[in-house]
Amino acid sequence: MLPVVRSVLTEAERSTLNVEVFFAHGGRYQRRLLSSGLEDPARVERFLSGTALSRYVGVVRFQLDDGALVDIVCDTTDIRRYYPRRAPVLAVFPFAAKLVPTFAQALAPMAPWAMVV
C-alpha cells in the first residue's frame, strides 16, 4: 500500500509521511472511529456494519504531520488460511472521503475481499 499512499501525496507531504503499526482491541478501535469526528459519519457506520473484526486487530496507520491519512485494518487470527498472503487485510479506511475511490481501485486486484470505506 505504500506506493498507493505515496501516489496521492504531494512531494512536500511525502517528506512528512510516517507509519505507525499497532494492535488494538476491535471494539475499542471501532469506538475511536466513532468519536473521531469525521465529516461523513455514514462511512464509519458502513465500516462498523460491514466488517467483522477479530477481538484484536492490527492497524497500519499512514499519517502526515497533521494527522492520520489512512488505516489498513488487519485480522490478527489465521482463520483465513485458504486466502493468499495479503488476506489479513480486512479493511482500508482513508480518513479523507475523497481518497476512497483511489484506495478502492488500488486494493481491488490485491485483496478484493477487503472493504474500502
Secondary structure, 3 states (H helix, E strand, C coil): CHHHHHHCCCHHHHCCCEEEEEEEEHHHHHHHHHCCCCCCHHHHHHHHHHCCCCCEEEEEEEEECCEEEEEEEEECCCCCCCCCCCCCEEEEEECCHHHHHHHHHHHCCCCCCCEEC
